[in-house]
């Protein structure tokens, strides 16, 4: 170890109380000295991803937000509807640290060569508890970056880039040749477009309005379907015929969108079918739900033939499934193309204390295009 460490650092915690209340607070967390194969990172940038918001807010009703405490140490509360409390049973009355990923400077390192090699470097890490001023992690968890890379540029090295790469890799491994993506104007969606254009993959983008359609066409997307248009089903069917896409990744989850995608896939396949079958086409159609922008039930109409599936898709199980060498190769690609293919944009940078303010929560909790926030824990 080559630096004098602070005794404590701020960490954001989320608690669902058994009385039916969410409480968000900042606590003084001891800074743990690194072991032989560990490093201490001064966290300088960490994004607010949709997956982070699931842990941050739980099932709380955000219209009931109340902010107390002080400006430096706010205490933010919200009511959790009684009908949602059962789903929160696994985390009841536990003060839970938040933040999947982030980046910062290594300020202390253990005596192993692997740890010492990172001393003074800006690194990215997917280590959990990243809404903190300091994090002690294994050196092997850190992603080494090209010289000159800033923490802000590296903050989103894992969740969005590896999810987008995971989609194209899943497509290939399951024998599909093109794919569909919903909520396609998001940071992740724009990243997926850049990957597909670079790799020569046909991609059908589904967006919610004309502004998002314009945004994607502006970066070169060819197939963009607006779900609010009266011609959406016809437009989607035409795009599916043009691309041959038979796998979709859906960030919405609830409602009828997954069903519409399957229906249009079946319609597109039927237009080129050589003979009629009462069981539908024999090409498998797959929708993976990887997000929950709509937390209602997923509704499937049975006009999609018999060869189809709807399932869940998560990044961590996918990386475990493909094995360490393949996962390392994906991480290396992210590091190599961080400022191009995998660049992320943010609408605002805020402090840990500002995360707990009602106006900030009202903005980033919408999960709308152009409202992705970046936390800099070193800001006061």
C-alpha positions in Angstrom: 0.0 0.0 0.0 1.5 3.3 -1.1 -0.9 6.0 0.2 -2.5 7.2 3.5 -6.1 6.4 3.3 -9.0 8.4 4.7 -10.7 6.7 7.6 -14.2 6.9 6.1 -16.0 7.9 2.9 -19.6 8.6 2.1 -21.8 5.8 0.7 -25.4 5.9 -0.5 -27.7 3.4 1.2 -31.3 2.2 0.4 -33.6 0.6 3.0 -37.1 -0.7 2.6 -38.6 -0.6 6.1 -41.1 -3.2 7.3 -43.4 -0.3 8.1 -43.8 0.4 4.3 -41.3 3.1 3.7 -38.2 3.6 1.5 -35.4 5.5 3.1 -32.3 6.8 1.2 -29.4 8.1 3.2 -25.7 8.8 3.1 -23.5 7.0 5.7 -19.9 7.2 6.7 -18.4 3.9 5.5 -14.9 2.7 6.7 -12.4 2.7 3.9 -10.9 -0.8 3.9 -7.2 -1.1 3.4 -6.3 -3.3 0.4 -5.2 -6.9 0.8 -2.3 -8.3 -1.3 -4.4 -8.7 -4.4 -6.7 -5.6 -3.9 -6.8 -1.9 -4.7 -8.6 1.1 -3.3 -10.4 3.2 -5.9 -11.4 6.9 -5.4 -14.7 6.7 -7.3 -15.0 9.7 -9.6 -17.8 8.7 -11.9 -20.7 6.2 -11.6 -23.8 6.1 -13.8 -27.5 5.8 -12.8 -28.6 2.9 -14.8 -32.2 1.4 -14.9 -30.8 -1.6 -13.1 -29.4 0.6 -10.3 -32.8 2.3 -9.9 -34.4 -1.1 -9.2 -32.3 -1.4 -6.0 -32.3 2.3 -5.3 -36.1 2.7 -5.2 -37.4 -0.8 -4.9 -41.2 -0.7 -5.2 -41.6 2.8 -3.7 -44.2 5.2 -5.0 -42.0 8.1 -6.2 -44.9 10.5 -6.2 -44.7 10.4 -2.4 -41.0 11.5 -2.1 -40.2 13.6 0.9 -36.7 15.1 1.5 -35.5 15.8 5.0 -32.2 16.1 6.8 -29.7 18.7 5.6 -28.3 19.7 2.2 -25.1 17.8 2.9 -26.8 14.8 4.5 -30.4 14.5 3.1 -32.7 11.8 4.2 -35.2 10.9 1.5 -38.3 8.8 2.1 -41.2 7.5 0.0 -44.1 5.2 0.7 -44.1 1.6 -0.5 -47.7 0.5 -1.5 -48.9 -2.3 0.7 -49.6 -4.5 -2.4 -45.9 -4.3 -3.3 -44.4 -5.1 0.1 -44.4 -8.9 -0.4 -42.1 -8.4 -3.4 -39.7 -6.5 -1.1 -39.5 -9.3 1.6 -36.0 -10.4 0.6 -34.5 -7.0 1.4 -36.7 -5.8 4.3 -35.0 -3.6 6.9 -31.6 -4.1 5.3 -29.5 -1.0 4.6 -28.3 -1.8 1.1 -25.4 -0.1 -0.9 -26.2 0.9 -4.4 -24.4 1.2 -7.8 -23.3 -1.5 -10.1 -20.4 0.1 -12.0 -18.1 3.1 -12.1 -14.6 4.4 -12.6 -11.9 6.3 -10.7 -8.3 6.5 -9.7 -6.4 3.8 -7.8 -5.0 5.5 -4.7 -3.7 2.4 -2.8 -2.7 -1.1 -3.9 -1.7 -4.4 -2.3 1.8 -5.8 -2.7 0.9 -8.3 -5.5 2.3 -7.3 -9.0 -1.2 -7.3 -10.4 -2.3 -4.7 -7.8 0.8 -2.6 -7.9 0.5 -2.3 -11.7 -2.7 -0.4 -11.2 -1.4 2.2 -8.8 -2.3 5.7 -9.9 -4.3 4.5 -12.9 -7.8 5.3 -13.8 -9.7 2.0 -13.9 -13.3 0.9 -14.4 -15.0 -1.7 -12.3 -18.3 -3.6 -11.9 -18.0 -4.1 -8.2 -21.3 -3.2 -6.7 -21.6 -0.5 -3.9 -20.2 2.1 -6.4 -22.3 5.0 -5.1 -19.4 5.5 -2.7 -16.5 7.8 -2.5 -14.1 4.9 -2.1 -14.2 1.2 -3.1 -11.8 -1.6 -2.2 -11.9 -4.4 -4.9 -9.8 -7.2 -6.3 -7.3 -6.1 -8.8 -8.6 -8.6 -11.3 -12.1 -6.9 -11.2 -10.6 -3.8 -12.7 -10.6 -3.0 -16.4 -7.4 -1.4 -17.5 -8.0 1.6 -19.8 -6.0 3.3 -22.5 -3.9 6.2 -21.4 -5.8 9.5 -21.3 -9.2 7.9 -20.6 -11.1 9.9 -18.0 -13.3 8.4 -15.3 -16.4 10.0 -16.9 -15.6 8.3 -20.2 -15.0 4.9 -18.4 -17.9 5.0 -16.0 -20.3 2.9 -18.1 -17.8 0.3 -19.3 -19.8 -2.7 -18.2 -23.6 -2.7 -18.0 -24.5 -1.1 -21.3 -21.6 -2.2 -23.4 -21.6 -5.8 -22.3 -25.4 -6.0 -22.5 -25.3 -4.7 -26.1 -22.5 -7.1 -27.0 -24.3 -9.9 -25.2 -27.3 -9.3 -27.4 -25.4 -9.8 -30.6 -23.5 -12.7 -29.2 -26.7 -14.4 -28.0 -28.1 -13.8 -31.5 -25.1 -15.6 -33.1 -25.0 -18.5 -30.6 -28.7 -19.2 -31.0 -28.6 -19.3 -34.8 -30.3 -16.0 -35.6 -29.0 -13.6 -38.2 -30.6 -10.2 -37.3 -32.3 -8.8 -34.2 -34.9 -6.4 -32.8 -34.4 -4.0 -29.9 -37.0 -1.9 -28.1 -36.4 1.4 -26.2 -33.9 1.7 -29.0 -33.1 5.4 -28.6 -31.6 4.9 -25.2 -27.8 5.1 -24.5 -27.7 1.3 -24.8 -29.8 1.4 -28.0 -27.5 3.9 -29.7 -24.5 1.8 -28.6 -26.2 -1.4 -30.1 -26.7 0.5 -33.4 -23.0 1.4 -33.5 -22.0 -2.3 -32.8 -24.4 -3.6 -35.5 -23.2 -1.1 -38.1 -19.6 -1.9 -37.4 -20.2 -5.7 -37.4 -22.6 -5.8 -40.4 -25.6 -7.0 -38.4 -29.2 -6.1 -39.5 -31.0 -4.3 -36.6 -34.7 -3.3 -36.2 -35.2 -0.5 -33.8 -38.5 0.1 -32.0 -38.9 3.6 -30.5 -41.9 5.5 -28.9 -42.0 8.8 -30.8 -40.9 10.7 -33.9 -38.1 12.6 -32.0 -36.5 9.3 -31.1 -36.9 8.0 -34.7 -35.1 11.1 -35.9 -32.3 10.7 -33.4 -31.6 7.1 -34.5 -31.8 7.9 -38.2 -29.4 10.7 -37.6 -26.7 8.2 -36.4 -27.3 6.0 -39.4 -30.0 3.5 -38.3 -31.8 2.0 -41.3 -34.8 0.2 -39.8 -36.6 2.4 -37.2 -40.3 1.7 -36.2 -42.3 4.1 -34.2 -44.7 2.2 -31.8 -47.0 5.3 -31.5 -47.6 5.4 -35.3 -50.9 4.0 -36.7 -48.9 2.0 -39.2 -46.6 0.5 -36.5 -47.5 -3.2 -37.1 -47.2 -2.9 -40.9 -43.9 -1.0 -40.6 -42.5 -3.6 -38.2 -43.5 -6.5 -40.4 -41.8 -4.8 -43.4 -38.6 -4.3 -41.4 -38.7 -7.9 -40.3 -39.1 -9.1 -43.9 -36.2 -6.9 -45.0 -33.9 -8.1 -42.2 -35.1 -11.6 -41.4 -34.9 -10.8 -37.7 -36.3 -13.6 -35.5 -34.9 -12.6 -32.1 -35.8 -9.5 -30.0 -34.5 -7.9 -26.8 -37.3 -6.1 -25.0 -36.6 -3.4 -22.4 -40.3 -2.7 -21.8 -41.4 -6.0 -20.4 -45.1 -5.4 -19.6 -48.0 -4.9 -21.9 -48.4 -6.2 -25.5 -45.2 -5.1 -27.2 -43.6 -8.6 -27.0 -46.7 -10.1 -28.4 -46.8 -7.6 -31.3 -43.2 -8.4 -32.1 -43.9 -12.1 -32.3 -47.0 -11.5 -34.3 -45.2 -9.4 -36.8 -42.3 -12.0 -37.0 -44.9 -14.7 -37.8 -46.5 -12.5 -40.4 -43.2 -11.7 -42.0 -42.3 -15.4 -42.1 -45.7 -16.3 -43.5 -45.2 -14.0 -46.5 -42.4 -16.2 -47.7 -43.7 -19.5 -46.6 -44.1 -22.1 -49.3 -47.1 -23.9 -47.9 -49.8 -23.3 -45.3 -49.6 -25.0 -41.8 -52.3 -24.7 -39.2 -49.4 -24.7 -36.6 -47.8 -21.7 -38.1 -44.3 -21.3 -39.5 -41.5 -23.7 -38.3 -38.9 -21.1 -37.7 -38.3 -20.3 -34.0 -39.1 -16.8 -32.9 -37.6 -15.5 -29.6 -38.2 -12.5 -27.4 -36.0 -11.9 -24.4 -37.2 -9.5 -21.8 -34.2 -7.8 -20.2 -35.8 -4.7 -18.6 -38.9 -3.5 -16.9 -39.9 -0.1 -18.1 -43.5 -1.4 -17.8 -43.8 -3.5 -14.7 -47.3 -4.7 -15.6 -48.1 -8.2 -16.9 -46.6 -9.4 -20.2 -49.6 -10.1 -22.5 -49.2 -12.6 -25.4 -51.9 -13.1 -28.0 -51.9 -16.6 -29.4 -51.7 -15.6 -33.1 -48.0 -16.2 -33.3 -47.9 -19.9 -34.4 -46.4 -22.6 -32.2 -42.6 -22.0 -32.6 -41.9 -19.2 -30.2 -40.5 -18.4 -26.8 -40.6 -15.5 -24.3 -38.0 -15.5 -21.6 -35.8 -13.4 -19.4 -32.2 -12.3 -20.2 -29.7 -11.0 -17.7 -26.1 -10.0 -18.2 -24.3 -11.8 -15.3 -25.8 -15.3 -16.1 -24.9 -14.7 -19.8 -21.3 -13.9 -19.0 -21.1 -16.9 -16.7 -22.6 -19.1 -19.4 -20.1 -18.1 -22.2 -17.1 -18.6 -19.8 -14.1 -16.5 -18.8 -12.1 -16.4 -22.1 -15.2 -15.2 -24.1 -16.1 -12.7 -21.4 -12.6 -11.3 -21.3 -12.6 -10.9 -25.1 -15.8 -8.8 -24.8 -14.3 -6.6 -22.1 -11.2 -6.0 -24.2 -13.3 -4.9 -27.1 -15.1 -2.4 -24.8 -11.7 -1.0 -23.6 -10.4 -0.8 -27.2 -13.5 1.0 -28.5 -14.5 3.0 -25.4 -14.4 6.4 -27.1 -16.2 5.3 -30.3 -18.5 2.3 -30.3 -19.1 2.3 -26.6 -19.1 6.0 -25.8 -21.9 7.1 -23.4 -23.5 10.5 -23.0 -25.0 12.1 -19.9 -27.4 14.9 -19.4 -26.1 16.0 -16.0 -23.4 15.3 -13.4 -24.4 15.3 -9.8 -23.1 14.6 -6.3 -24.1 11.8 -4.0 -26.2 14.3 -1.9 -27.9 15.6 -5.1 -29.0 12.0 -6.0 -31.4 12.2 -3.0 -33.0 15.5 -4.0 -36.6 15.4 -5.3 -35.9 17.3 -8.5 -33.0 15.0 -9.6 -35.1 11.9 -8.7 -38.0 13.3 -10.7 -35.7 13.7 -13.8 -33.6 10.5 -13.9 -36.3 8.2 -12.6 -38.3 8.8 -15.8 -35.7 6.7 -17.7 -36.4 8.8 -20.7 -34.0 9.4 -23.6 -31.6 12.2 -22.8 -32.0 12.0 -19.0 -29.1 9.7 -18.0 -27.3 11.1 -15.0 -23.7 10.6 -13.9 -22.7 10.7 -10.2 -19.4 12.1 -9.2 -19.0 11.1 -5.5 -16.1 13.6 -5.0 -18.5 16.6 -5.6 -19.7 18.4 -2.5 
